């Protein structure tokens, strides 16, 4: 169930997604100048946001469990799920294009780190709030 504190933690991820998409769309000329394929970055941002959102929602359900190991397992499971979906998306990208745009892949790598940091820090903040209650 999504209560107010859970939604507040999720808002940061949504706001970052919107801001990044706005930047990537409006900075098309800058991205092209740097040799970064805009469509790769936009699709990568969408995939990472969706996977991070799913992992967050699955993991936040474990906060209600009294066993702390359930939370740790859920965080690791979310990481592994994200990793394999990203690897699958990269494999599909490599199969669809003739020339791989490495600068765009590095941008997506940074986005992966950003979304992972936001997800884990939001979950830890929720966990800390549960322990103090």
Buried (B, 14 or more C-beta within 10 A) or exposed (E): EEEEEBEEBBEBBEEBBEEBBEEBEEBEEEBEEEEBBBEBBBBBBEBBBEBBBBBBEBBBBBBEEEEEEBBEEBBEBBBEBBEEBBEEBBEEBEEEEEEEBEBBBEBBEEBBEBBBEBBBEBBEBBBEEEEEE
